Amino acid sequence: MEYIEAPNVYEGNSPALFLAGGISDAENWQLKFIELIPYAEFAILNPRRASFPVGDPDAKVQQIEWEHRHMQRADLVAFWFPPQTLCPIALFELGACCAARKAMVVGTDPGYARRSDLETHLRLRRPDVRIVNSLEALAGQAVEHFQMERTTHECPVAD
């Protein structure tokens, strides 16, 4: 597995998964998610930095720009909505991915306050997306997506 954490730039050729969802005031679900798929055959693009330069006035803009570029670069976006925050930026990003018909998987902690809203919006805009209730299920959906993609694009070997 190739792992890219903001602000590092992903320049690889392998398929990539972007981890979207709560960061501010939320547990480090990204680390838990990554531990669930240690042998992934795709790159993981993580916007959560080990250390964010809070005192740097340009850091927020650079972070948003990094997330925008890497989310567009990703082949799949995994959204996780933890219970600690409503995740307004992740909701915005989810809407953008819906409008762009971006491949995505979505999960919420059972305690996420806006789950019902997510279910309704996704049913109306992206009925192909099923919301799951755990990081394990979300990781499973991501792995399954890339396995299906690999199988679809493999060429048969001639005898």
Beta strands, then each sheet from edge to edge (+ up, - down):
strand 1: 3-5
strand 2: 16-21
strand 3: 43-46
strand 4: 76-81
strand 5: 104-108
strand 6: 131-132
sheet 1: 1+ 3+ 2+ 4+ 5+ 6+
end
